[in-house]
Amino acid sequence: MKSDNIALLQLCSGKNTKHNLAQIEQQIKQLPNSVKLVLTPENALLFSDNISYRNFAESQGEGPLQGAIAEMAPLSSMDIGELYAINQSRRS
């Protein structure tokens, strides 16, 4: 039986998206190559108020924040997902 490793990241996100992305990237770089899926908390990229969420909103599949996360995936040949989105899809 083949098994793939999954990593769950924990971080203290805030309003500074560049800092949040840097925290995620730092943690990904520390993971072993055997990790194939990385899950982040639902507010990993931005933890702020409603106005900030609206200002940073992106269409699904495009935008600078999603692009930055996509660029991190090849660091360890892994997929990066958001824990909230995965949980929501299970409820549907």
Backbone torsions as a table, in degrees:
resi	resn	phi	psi	omega
1	MET	NA	125.5	179.3
2	LYS	-87.7	138.7	176.7
3	SER	-130.2	141.3	175.7
4	ASP	-106.7	145.1	179.2
5	ASN	-87.3	143.7	178.9
6	ILE	-121.9	138.0	177.8
7	ALA	-115.8	136.5	174.5
8	LEU	-109.4	119.5	-179.7
9	LEU	-90.5	145.7	174.7
10	GLN	-126.5	130.6	178.1
11	LEU	-152.5	164.0	179.6
12	CYS	-105.6	90.4	-177.0
13	SER	-78.5	158.5	178.1
14	GLY	-144.2	-154.7	-178.5
15	LYS	-76.7	-21.4	-175.7
16	ASN	-87.1	100.2	-175.9
17	THR	-65.4	-33.4	178.3
18	LYS	-64.4	-40.7	177.6
19	HIS	-66.1	-41.8	179.0
20	ASN	-62.2	-44.7	177.7
21	LEU	-62.6	-39.2	178.8
22	ALA	-63.4	-39.1	177.6
23	GLN	-63.3	-43.3	179.3
24	ILE	-63.0	-47.9	-179.1
25	GLU	-60.9	-42.3	179.2
26	GLN	-59.6	-43.8	-179.9
27	GLN	-68.4	-38.2	179.2
28	ILE	-63.5	-40.9	-179.4
29	LYS	-64.0	-21.8	-179.7
30	GLN	-87.7	-8.0	-177.0
31	LEU	-78.7	148.6	176.1
32	PRO	-69.3	157.0	-179.0
33	ASN	-64.7	-16.2	-179.0
34	SER	-73.2	-13.4	179.8
35	VAL	-75.3	127.2	-178.8
36	LYS	-112.2	-15.3	179.7
37	LEU	-140.1	129.0	177.5
38	VAL	-117.1	129.0	177.7
39	LEU	-112.2	137.4	179.0
40	THR	-114.6	159.1	174.5
41	PRO	-63.5	160.6	-174.8
42	GLU	-63.4	-26.1	179.1
43	ASN	-111.3	33.4	-175.8
44	ALA	-63.7	-36.7	-176.7
45	LEU	-82.5	-28.5	-178.4
46	LEU	-157.4	124.9	173.7
47	PHE	-124.7	102.6	-171.6
48	SER	-155.6	-151.8	-179.1
49	ASP	-100.9	173.2	-177.1
50	ASN	-57.6	-38.2	-179.1
51	ILE	-64.0	-45.0	179.0
52	SER	-64.0	-41.2	178.1
53	TYR	-59.0	-41.4	178.3
54	ARG	-67.2	-40.2	-179.5
55	ASN	-66.0	-31.7	-177.9
56	PHE	-98.8	2.9	-177.7
57	ALA	-59.0	140.9	179.2
58	GLU	-131.7	149.6	172.5
59	SER	-69.2	148.8	-178.9
60	GLN	-60.2	128.5	177.0
61	GLY	88.5	1.0	179.3
62	GLU	-149.7	153.8	178.9
63	GLY	126.8	158.6	-175.2
64	PRO	-64.9	-36.2	-180.0
65	LEU	-69.4	-45.0	177.7
66	GLN	-64.8	-35.9	177.4
67	GLY	-64.3	-40.9	179.6
68	ALA	-63.9	-41.1	177.9
69	ILE	-66.0	-42.3	179.4
70	ALA	-60.5	-36.5	178.9
71	GLU	-69.0	-24.1	179.2
72	MET	-76.6	-27.3	-174.7
73	ALA	-55.9	-43.2	-179.5
74	PRO	-67.3	-10.4	-180.0
75	LEU	-56.9	-32.3	179.8
76	SER	-137.7	24.5	-179.5
77	SER	52.5	54.1	-175.9
78	MET	-133.7	164.8	171.8
79	ASP	-98.5	145.7	178.6
80	ILE	-120.1	125.4	-179.5
81	GLY	-126.4	164.4	178.2
82	GLU	-103.1	126.8	-174.9
83	LEU	-56.4	-40.2	-178.7
84	TYR	-61.9	-46.6	-178.1
85	ALA	-62.1	-39.4	179.3
86	ILE	-66.4	-44.0	178.1
87	ASN	-62.6	-39.9	-179.9
88	GLN	-65.5	-38.4	-178.5
89	SER	-67.5	-28.3	177.7
90	ARG	-70.1	-27.5	-178.1
91	ARG	-80.4	-19.8	-176.5
92	SER	-77.1	NA	NA
